[in-house]
Amino acid sequence: MAYMNGAPEHGCPLRPGCPSPTSTPEELERRAIIQRNDLLLHEAVIKNDTEAVRRILKEPLDINSRNNYGRAPIHWASSRGNLDIMEMLISANCDIEARDKYGMRPLLMACWHGHRPAVQMLINTGACSNATNKKHYTLLMCAARNNRVDVVDFLLDTLEDVKVDAVDIEGQTALFHAAMGGHTSIVRRLIEIGASAVKRNKESRTALHMACERGHCEVAELLLAHEIDMEAKDVNGNTPLHVAAQNQQTKLVQVLLDAAADPDSENQKGSTALHIACSLGSRGILDALLQHGAMLDKQNKSGNTPLHMACQANEAETVEIVIQKGADLNCLNTRLQSPIHIAAEMGHTDICKLLLAAGADIEQREQCGRTPLYIAARGSFTAIVDMIIKTARLDYPAHEDKPSANGRKESSGGGLTRKLSRKFRSGSKDEGRGHRDSERFREVLYKLAYKHLGHQEWKKLASHWAFTDDQIKAIEHQYNGPNSYKEHGFRMLLIWAHGLGPDVNPVKELYESLVAIQKRPLADNLRRKIDQENEAIRKGNKTKCNHCVLS
């Protein structure tokens, strides 16, 4: 330790600064005074109190005392640019090359905070102009990183040995730091002085990558004007366009595309910027890429298209846009999964609704032989299960009434029509079915399922109505306890009602179906109760539901 009186204090040889066991009371008192003065000096310098510093410097103290950051008074004075205090400290023989815990010297601090006169004073005093901190930041990097234009100009105009392309511990030059901060004027000056725009850091990224990551359009335009490689790829194969899309920098994506960046460039995973935009739900970037001819159905190395990515991320709006643009709904990835497989597996109900409405293939099996229905059932996503079954049954009843041997008409259990009218899936059919989905008819179905149908009887009805075995198993997969079959039956009845044609009387159809499965007493009871309710409604001068009448 250096002391103003030039004489070192005696103390413990193993711990400098600590009083020795043989220290006299006078020595201990003197040491306490020095420590107090050290604290006062730090406080005065931090507060820019020139007179207090001048007064304290007349007292015994350690001119290079450090705080918990390892900083001496000259660090604080340099960071504040107070020339008077700096001059006093330098005159008191402070260490102008002192390093704090981050390796920052006073000259680096002055550059970092942009105090050109302080930088000049320290350099004229003999401070090392090639100093770096622990991250290997040079004077130029410290100034460029913090947009200190005056300091950058001073360093470039005054020093003869400025290494413009010196790299820090991450392999980044001063140009990288300026580009990351969006400091256009400094980027321009560095390029004019000859800084390399094609230099790459340890991740193989250029300054353009950094500008795109942070969303600095002016810097990107400036770099592009100097013919920087806009298709340069980093260690992950990402171009600046990939980086801009990943960071949802819509304006920068537009700038790059206008400069003729390849919208279909692939990274190491085979993904394009469109894959990234769809996975993040970036509407503006999606529109820009499509306007510049990005391939809508391009598959990455996993076989996923942008639609797959949007489905996986549960980006419903993006899915809707991509579908409207004509994306292939049934494109298969390497696991033979179509977008609806992914949506069903992850339980994304809204996505499934959009895909089903657009005509997605619900019979496609992935590599393990599983359909979207099976996948949704396995995940206990009952809403999706019901939605898929409803979609498969849009044309019910597929059977026709034909005469039996005794001349009565019976309903056959023929197979469902496979060519479905998908245009009715998105809600138009529901809107025209308000009378059937009324609270009254729903109550009828609820009572039937929960009070009258036994464990196997709902399955008989389902089979009679041409539900497939897979559909019945999917409904039955949900288990809430011993009475789960009641919920299963209710769900099945709602699905059945959803699939009826607009001219079908649901109560009459239900009555005939109960008779067909040998439940005539229940059917008669149902008819009797409905007739009683209709009579009560009639006497109350209320309009009765025409579809709750047996004729």
Stockholm file with secondary structure:
# STOCKHOLM 1.0

chainA/1-551         MAYMNGAPEHGCPLRPGCPSPTSTPEELERRAIIQRNDLLLHEAVIKNDTEAVRRILKEPLDINSRNNYGRAPIHWASSRGNLDIMEMLISANCDIEARDKYGMRPLLMACWHGHRPAVQMLINTGACSNATNKKHYTLLMCAARNNRVDVVDFLLDTLEDVKVDAVDIEGQTALFHAAMGGHTSIVRRLIEIGASAVKRNKESRTALHMACERGHCEVAELLLAHEIDMEAKDVNGNTPLHVAAQNQQTKLVQVLLDAAADPDSENQKGSTALHIACSLGSRGILDALLQHGAMLDKQNKSGNTPLHMACQANEAETVEIVIQKGADLNCLNTRLQSPIHIAAEMGHTDICKLLLAAGADIEQREQCGRTPLYIAARGSFTAIVDMIIKTARLDYPAHEDKPSANGRKESSGGGLTRKLSRKFRSGSKDEGRGHRDSERFREVLYKLAYKHLGHQEWKKLASHWAFTDDQIKAIEHQYNGPNSYKEHGFRMLLIWAHGLGPDVNPVKELYESLVAIQKRPLADNLRRKIDQENEAIRKGNKTKCNHCVLS
#=GR chainA/1-551 SS CCCTTSCCCCCCSSSTTSCCTTCCHHHHHHHHHHHHHHHHHHHHHHTTCHHHHHHHTTSSCCTTCCCTTSCCHHHHHHHHTCHHHHHHHHHTTCCTTCCCTTCCCHHHHHHHHTCHHHHHHHHHHTCCTTCCCTTCCCHHHHHHHTTCHHHHHHHHHHCSCCCTTCCCTTSCCHHHHHHHHTCHHHHHHHHHHTCCSSCCCTTCCCHHHHHHHHTCHHHHHHHHHTTCCTTCCCTTCCCHHHHHHHTTCHHHHHHHHHTTCCTTCCCTTSCCHHHHHHHHTCHHHHHHHHHTTCCTTCCCTTCCCHHHHHHHTTCHHHHHHHHHTTCCTTCCCTTCCCHHHHHHHHTCHHHHHHHHHHTCCSSCCCTTSCCHHHHHHHTTCHHHHHHHHHHHTTTCCCSCEEECTTSCEEECCCCCCSSCCGGGTTTHHHHTTTTTTSHHHHHHHHHIIIIICCTTHHHHHHHHTTCCHHHHHHHHTCCCSTTHHHHHHHHHHHHHHHTSCTTCCHHHHHHHHHHHTTCHHHHHHHHHHHHHHHHHHHHTTCCCCGGGCCC
#=GC SS_cons         CCCTTSCCCCCCSSSTTSCCTTCCHHHHHHHHHHHHHHHHHHHHHHTTCHHHHHHHTTSSCCTTCCCTTSCCHHHHHHHHTCHHHHHHHHHTTCCTTCCCTTCCCHHHHHHHHTCHHHHHHHHHHTCCTTCCCTTCCCHHHHHHHTTCHHHHHHHHHHCSCCCTTCCCTTSCCHHHHHHHHTCHHHHHHHHHHTCCSSCCCTTCCCHHHHHHHHTCHHHHHHHHHTTCCTTCCCTTCCCHHHHHHHTTCHHHHHHHHHTTCCTTCCCTTSCCHHHHHHHHTCHHHHHHHHHTTCCTTCCCTTCCCHHHHHHHTTCHHHHHHHHHTTCCTTCCCTTCCCHHHHHHHHTCHHHHHHHHHHTCCSSCCCTTSCCHHHHHHHTTCHHHHHHHHHHHTTTCCCSCEEECTTSCEEECCCCCCSSCCGGGTTTHHHHTTTTTTSHHHHHHHHHIIIIICCTTHHHHHHHHTTCCHHHHHHHHTCCCSTTHHHHHHHHHHHHHHHTSCTTCCHHHHHHHHHHHTTCHHHHHHHHHHHHHHHHHHHHTTCCCCGGGCCC
//
